[in-house]
Amino acid sequence: MLRDRLIARIRQEGPLPFDEFMRAALYDSAEGYFATGPLRSAKEGDFLTSPEVSPLFGETIACFVAAEAARIGADPVDVLEVGAGSGSLTRPLLDAVPVPARARAVEVSPAAQEGLAEVAPEAAVVASLDEVAGPLRGVIVANEVADNLPAALAVRRGAEWVERRVGVVAAGESLAWVEGPARAEVAAWAERFAGPVPEGGQVEVQLAAGEWVRRLVGLLAAGSVLVFDYGDAGEGLAGRRAEGTLRTYRGHHLGPDPLLEPGSIDVTMDVDFGALAAAARKAGAGVEVLTQAAFLERWGLRDRLAALREEELALARTDRVMERLAVRGRITDGEALLHPRGLGDFRVLVATK
């Protein structure tokens, strides 16, 4: 079992920084949560993301892709989705984009790779970002990926930072939280991005996410990176620092302590978009951070919903009841993407070259 292998590793090496534990729990090639098992982002899985809620998500992003293709003169335009899942975003996007597109996808899950091959056979699929050859001219999209990138845990103790690690209880049969001196890079990140943190408050130090964004921007000769996720920046995260935002999901509900069942549960956190924006700027990109609702409205989702309401009204004057109900369902699902206390309050990083 992964837990037993982690215990053996800790006995040999000492307590693990949480980012190392999280990397193993989610991406271990034999037992990691995303690297093994069924498709995770599905009604039958542990969580749903915007593309599964409505194909209008991908269709709206297609409008952005078309505008970028015109801006940079790309023909065909490169479209790369990172963490593509089963293709619930890639398929509607490719169906709706009005210009020639060269599709690629990065997906670590074998189950998701199978789904991608069925729904988007034209997309070249690889298991790692290392396998993507640049430079690209187009758009890179990552929806709810950054929250699953390994993060360290810094805890405020007086004027200093300590690091929360994963150790083994005295009996040696289970994992436990321990604290130790913070690594220099962890303390430096927390000092720069965490803002005010009360005594004992926890900060998810997202060094890997920053490096990941720099890599995405670096793949582009011209175009944009879109990162969608839950989180905030600066003052928006201040109220969440006392307890931290680390959590797990299983069956669409909050799950147990992440140390209890490594490899079997989703481990996630709120994304620090201030830190991501700084990383993108350092990589040479122009940056904008806005809500998902604002981004989708800018690229025409409100107009599309208005057209669907007109279609529903026309169908109401006929006896085509099932068609009307189908249109009503599309409207309801599309509105969910904009809800101010739900998906609409997610953030979008737009990094442009």
C-alpha positions as CSV (number, residue, x, y, z in Angstrom):
1,M,0.0,0.0,0.0
2,L,1.1,3.6,-0.6
3,R,0.7,4.4,3.1
4,D,3.1,1.6,4.0
5,R,5.6,2.7,1.4
6,L,5.4,6.3,2.8
7,I,5.9,5.1,6.3
8,A,9.0,3.1,5.2
9,R,10.3,6.2,3.4
10,I,9.8,8.4,6.5
11,R,11.6,5.9,8.7
12,Q,14.5,6.1,6.4
13,E,14.6,9.8,5.5
14,G,12.7,11.5,8.3
15,P,9.5,13.5,8.2
16,L,8.4,14.4,4.7
17,P,7.6,18.0,3.7
18,F,3.9,18.1,2.8
19,D,4.6,18.8,-0.9
20,E,6.5,15.5,-1.2
21,F,3.6,13.7,0.6
22,M,1.0,15.3,-1.7
23,R,3.0,14.5,-4.8
24,A,3.0,10.8,-3.9
25,A,-0.6,10.8,-2.7
26,L,-1.9,12.3,-6.0
27,Y,0.6,11.2,-8.6
28,D,2.5,8.1,-7.5
29,S,2.6,5.9,-10.7
30,A,1.4,2.8,-8.9
31,E,-1.2,4.1,-6.4
32,G,-1.6,7.9,-6.8
33,Y,-5.1,9.3,-6.8
34,F,-4.9,10.8,-10.3
35,A,-2.5,8.3,-11.8
36,T,-4.7,5.3,-11.1
37,G,-8.3,4.3,-10.7
38,P,-11.5,5.6,-12.5
39,L,-12.2,9.0,-14.0
40,R,-12.2,11.3,-11.0
41,S,-14.1,14.3,-12.4
42,A,-17.5,12.9,-13.2
43,K,-21.0,12.4,-11.6
44,E,-19.8,9.0,-10.5
45,G,-16.5,10.3,-9.3
46,D,-15.4,12.7,-6.5
47,F,-16.0,16.1,-8.0
48,L,-17.4,18.0,-11.0
49,T,-15.8,20.9,-12.7
50,S,-17.2,23.6,-15.0
51,P,-16.8,21.6,-18.3
52,E,-18.9,18.7,-16.8
53,V,-21.6,21.2,-15.6
54,S,-22.1,22.7,-19.1
55,P,-20.5,22.5,-22.6
56,L,-21.1,26.2,-22.8
57,F,-17.9,26.5,-20.8
58,G,-15.8,25.1,-23.6
59,E,-17.9,26.8,-26.3
60,T,-17.2,30.2,-24.7
61,I,-13.5,29.6,-24.4
62,A,-13.6,28.9,-28.1
63,C,-14.5,32.5,-28.7
64,F,-11.3,33.6,-26.8
65,V,-9.2,31.1,-28.8
66,A,-10.6,32.5,-32.1
67,A,-9.7,36.1,-31.0
68,E,-6.2,35.0,-30.0
69,A,-5.7,33.3,-33.3
70,A,-6.6,36.5,-35.1
71,R,-4.4,38.6,-32.7
72,I,-1.2,36.5,-33.3
73,G,-1.9,35.4,-36.8
74,A,-2.0,31.6,-36.0
75,D,-3.3,29.3,-38.7
76,P,-3.8,26.7,-37.4
77,V,-4.0,27.9,-33.8
78,D,-2.5,25.6,-31.1
79,V,-4.9,24.5,-28.4
80,L,-3.4,22.7,-25.4
81,E,-5.4,21.6,-22.5
82,V,-3.5,20.7,-19.3
83,G,-5.3,18.2,-17.1
84,A,-7.8,17.5,-19.8
85,G,-9.8,14.8,-18.0
86,S,-12.2,13.0,-20.3
87,G,-12.4,15.8,-22.9
88,S,-15.5,17.6,-21.5
89,L,-13.8,20.9,-22.2
90,T,-11.7,20.0,-25.3
91,R,-14.6,18.6,-27.3
92,P,-17.0,21.5,-27.1
93,L,-14.1,23.9,-27.6
94,L,-12.9,22.2,-30.8
95,D,-16.5,21.9,-32.1
96,A,-17.1,25.6,-31.5
97,V,-13.8,27.2,-32.5
98,P,-14.4,28.8,-36.0
99,V,-10.7,28.6,-37.1
100,P,-8.4,25.6,-37.8
101,A,-7.0,24.3,-34.6
102,R,-4.2,21.9,-33.7
103,A,-5.3,20.1,-30.5
104,R,-3.1,18.7,-27.8
105,A,-3.8,17.5,-24.3
106,V,-1.9,16.6,-21.1
107,E,-3.5,14.0,-18.9
108,V,-1.9,11.7,-16.4
109,S,-4.9,9.4,-15.7
110,P,-5.1,6.3,-17.9
111,A,-8.9,6.2,-17.5
112,A,-9.1,9.9,-18.6
113,Q,-6.8,9.2,-21.5
114,E,-9.2,6.5,-22.8
115,G,-12.1,8.9,-22.6
116,L,-10.1,11.6,-24.5
117,A,-9.3,9.1,-27.2
118,E,-13.0,8.5,-27.7
119,V,-14.4,12.0,-27.6
120,A,-11.5,13.9,-29.1
121,P,-9.5,11.5,-31.3
122,E,-7.9,14.4,-33.2
123,A,-6.1,15.6,-30.0
124,A,-2.5,14.4,-29.4
125,V,-2.5,13.2,-25.8
126,V,0.6,12.9,-23.6
127,A,0.9,12.0,-19.9
128,S,3.3,14.8,-18.9
129,L,4.0,18.4,-19.7
130,D,7.6,17.3,-20.3
131,E,6.3,15.6,-23.5
132,V,4.9,18.8,-25.0
133,A,7.2,20.4,-27.5
134,G,7.1,24.1,-27.9
135,P,7.0,26.8,-29.0
136,L,3.3,27.0,-29.4
137,R,1.2,29.7,-31.0
138,G,-2.2,29.7,-29.5
139,V,-3.9,29.1,-26.1
140,I,-3.1,26.8,-23.2
141,V,-6.0,26.1,-20.9
142,A,-5.9,24.5,-17.4
143,N,-9.1,24.1,-15.5
144,E,-8.8,23.1,-11.8
145,V,-5.3,21.8,-12.1
146,A,-3.4,24.4,-10.0
147,D,-5.3,23.4,-6.8
148,N,-3.8,19.8,-7.1
149,L,-0.2,20.8,-7.5
150,P,2.0,19.9,-4.5
151,A,2.2,22.5,-1.8
152,A,4.2,22.9,1.4
153,L,2.5,23.9,4.6
154,A,3.9,26.9,6.6
155,V,2.6,27.7,10.1
156,R,3.1,31.0,11.9
157,R,4.9,30.6,15.2
158,G,5.6,34.0,16.7
159,A,7.6,36.1,14.2
160,E,8.9,32.9,12.5
161,W,7.6,30.2,10.1
162,V,7.7,26.5,10.8
163,E,6.9,23.8,8.3
164,R,4.2,21.2,8.9
165,R,5.5,17.8,7.7
166,V,4.3,14.2,7.7
167,G,5.9,11.9,10.2
168,V,5.1,8.6,11.8
169,V,3.6,8.0,15.3
170,A,5.8,6.4,17.9
171,A,4.3,3.0,17.3
172,G,5.2,3.3,13.7
173,E,1.9,2.1,12.1
174,S,0.3,5.4,11.0
175,L,1.1,8.8,9.7
176,A,1.0,12.0,11.8
177,W,1.6,15.7,11.6
178,V,4.9,17.1,12.9
179,E,6.5,20.5,12.8
180,G,10.1,21.5,12.0
181,P,12.1,24.5,10.8
182,A,10.8,25.9,7.5
183,R,12.9,25.6,4.4
184,A,14.3,28.9,3.3
185,E,12.3,29.0,0.1
186,V,9.1,28.1,1.9
187,A,9.5,30.9,4.5
188,A,10.4,33.3,1.7
189,W,7.2,32.5,-0.2
190,A,5.1,32.8,2.9
191,E,6.6,36.2,3.8
192,R,6.0,37.5,0.2
193,F,2.4,36.2,-0.5
194,A,0.7,35.2,2.7
195,G,-0.1,38.6,4.2
196,P,-1.2,38.9,7.8
197,V,-1.4,35.4,9.4
198,P,-2.5,34.8,13.1
199,E,-0.5,32.8,15.5
200,G,-0.8,29.1,14.5
201,G,-2.3,30.0,11.1
202,Q,-1.5,27.8,8.1
203,V,-0.5,28.9,4.6
204,E,-0.3,26.6,1.6
205,V,3.0,27.5,0.0
206,Q,2.5,27.0,-3.7
207,L,6.0,27.0,-5.1
208,A,5.2,24.2,-7.6
209,A,2.2,26.1,-9.0
210,G,4.4,29.1,-9.7
211,E,7.0,27.0,-11.5
212,W,4.2,25.3,-13.5
213,V,2.8,28.6,-14.6
214,R,6.3,29.8,-15.7
215,R,6.6,26.6,-17.7
216,L,3.3,27.1,-19.4
217,V,4.1,30.7,-20.4
218,G,7.5,29.5,-21.6
219,L,5.9,27.0,-24.0
220,L,4.3,29.9,-25.9
221,A,5.9,31.8,-28.7
222,A,2.7,33.9,-28.8
223,G,-0.7,33.5,-27.3
224,S,-2.2,33.1,-23.9
225,V,-2.4,30.8,-20.9
226,L,-5.8,30.5,-19.1
227,V,-5.8,29.1,-15.6
228,F,-9.3,28.6,-14.0
229,D,-9.6,27.5,-10.3
230,Y,-11.0,28.4,-7.0
231,G,-9.0,30.8,-4.9
232,D,-8.2,34.4,-4.6
233,A,-5.3,36.8,-4.0
234,G,-4.1,39.1,-1.2
235,E,-6.9,40.3,1.1
236,G,-9.3,37.7,-0.5
237,L,-7.4,34.9,1.2
238,A,-6.7,36.7,4.5
239,G,-9.7,35.4,6.2
240,R,-8.8,31.8,5.4
241,R,-5.3,31.8,6.9
242,A,-6.3,30.9,10.5
243,E,-7.2,27.3,9.6
244,G,-5.7,27.2,6.1
245,T,-7.6,25.9,3.0
246,L,-6.1,22.4,2.7
247,R,-8.9,19.8,2.3
248,T,-9.9,16.6,0.7
249,Y,-12.9,15.4,-1.4
250,R,-14.6,12.1,-1.9
251,G,-18.0,11.4,-3.5
252,H,-18.6,15.2,-4.0
253,H,-18.3,15.8,-0.3
254,L,-15.5,16.9,2.0
255,G,-13.3,13.9,2.8
256,P,-11.1,12.8,5.7
257,D,-7.7,14.0,6.9
258,P,-5.3,13.7,4.0
259,L,-3.0,11.5,6.1
260,L,-5.5,8.8,6.6
261,E,-5.9,7.3,3.1
262,P,-3.2,8.6,0.8
263,G,-3.9,7.7,-2.8
264,S,-7.6,7.3,-2.4
265,I,-8.8,10.9,-1.9
266,D,-8.5,14.2,-3.7
267,V,-6.2,16.6,-1.9
268,T,-6.7,20.3,-2.8
269,M,-6.5,23.9,-1.6
270,D,-7.4,27.4,-2.6
271,V,-5.1,28.7,-5.2
272,D,-3.1,31.9,-4.5
273,F,-3.7,33.8,-7.7
274,G,-1.4,36.7,-6.6
275,A,1.5,34.3,-6.5
276,L,0.5,32.8,-9.9
277,A,0.3,36.3,-11.4
278,A,3.7,37.1,-10.1
279,A,5.1,33.9,-11.7
280,A,3.5,34.7,-15.0
281,R,4.9,38.2,-15.0
282,K,8.3,36.9,-14.2
283,A,8.0,34.7,-17.2
284,G,7.4,37.7,-19.5
285,A,3.6,37.6,-19.8
286,G,1.1,40.4,-19.4
287,V,-1.4,39.4,-16.7
288,E,-5.0,39.9,-15.8
289,V,-6.9,38.1,-13.0
290,L,-10.7,38.2,-13.0
291,T,-13.6,36.1,-11.9
292,Q,-14.9,33.3,-14.0
293,A,-18.2,35.0,-14.4
294,A,-16.5,38.2,-15.7
295,F,-14.4,36.2,-18.2
296,L,-17.2,34.2,-19.6
297,E,-19.5,37.2,-19.9
298,R,-16.7,39.1,-21.7
299,W,-16.5,36.3,-24.3
300,G,-20.3,36.0,-24.9
301,L,-21.9,33.6,-22.5
302,R,-24.6,36.1,-21.5
303,D,-25.4,36.6,-25.1
304,R,-25.5,32.8,-25.7
305,L,-27.9,32.4,-22.8
306,A,-30.1,35.1,-24.1
307,A,-30.3,33.4,-27.5
308,L,-31.2,30.1,-25.7
309,R,-34.0,31.9,-23.8
310,E,-35.4,33.1,-27.1
311,E,-35.2,29.6,-28.5
312,E,-37.0,28.3,-25.4
313,L,-39.7,30.9,-25.8
314,A,-40.2,29.9,-29.4
315,L,-40.5,26.2,-28.5
316,A,-43.1,27.1,-25.8
317,R,-45.4,28.1,-28.6
318,T,-45.2,24.5,-30.1
319,D,-45.8,21.0,-28.8
320,R,-42.1,20.2,-28.8
321,V,-42.0,19.7,-25.0
322,M,-38.9,17.6,-24.8
323,E,-36.9,20.0,-27.0
324,R,-38.0,22.9,-24.8
325,L,-36.9,21.0,-21.7
326,A,-33.5,20.3,-23.2
327,V,-33.0,24.0,-24.0
328,R,-34.2,24.9,-20.5
329,G,-31.6,22.5,-19.1
330,R,-28.8,24.1,-21.1
331,I,-29.8,27.5,-19.8
332,T,-29.8,26.3,-16.2
333,D,-26.4,24.7,-16.5
334,G,-25.0,27.7,-18.3
335,E,-26.3,30.0,-15.5
336,A,-24.5,27.8,-13.0
337,L,-21.2,28.8,-14.6
338,L,-21.9,32.4,-13.6
339,H,-23.3,32.0,-10.1
340,P,-21.7,34.6,-7.9
341,R,-21.6,32.2,-4.9
342,G,-20.4,29.2,-6.9
343,L,-18.5,28.7,-10.1
344,G,-18.8,32.3,-11.2
345,D,-16.7,33.3,-8.2
346,F,-13.8,31.1,-9.3
347,R,-10.7,33.1,-10.6
348,V,-9.1,33.1,-14.0
349,L,-5.5,34.0,-14.7
350,V,-5.0,35.3,-18.2
351,A,-1.3,35.4,-19.1
352,T,-0.6,36.8,-22.5
353,K,2.4,37.0,-24.8
